[in-house]
Amino acid sequence: MDDKTRASADARFRKALRAADGPALDPQESEARSAAALTAKLKALRLERDAAEAASGQSARRAPVRKAVARKGVGSY
């Protein structure tokens, strides 16, 4: 195989590899897609948990009860 034919074949092969991989993403877009996928996964898990709690009759998570703080009056020392 001569050099010209080989170079042409290599170029077609590299082009096919790039097409198979899809367009290259910049790091920020890649990070944004990853974060969006993680958010969607967590949302699905939260909805699944809430549905299971509703089906079993358990109440939803309650907010923690805050203890009352004793405050000093204006004239007390």
C-alpha positions, 0 to 999 in steps of 0.5 A: 500500500502506498503512502497516499492510500494509507493516509487516506485510509487512516483519515477515514478510520479516524473520522469513523472513530470521531463519529462513533464517539459523538461530538466532543464536549467541553469540560463544563458541559460534561460536568453540567450533564453529569450534575443533571443526571445525578439530580434526576437520579436523586429525584427519582429515588426521593419520589420512590421513597415517598411513594413507598412511605405513602403506600405503607402508611408511614407519615412523611418525614417531619421537621425536627422540633426546635427547643425553646430558648430561654431569653433573659428579660431586659432588667435581669442580670 
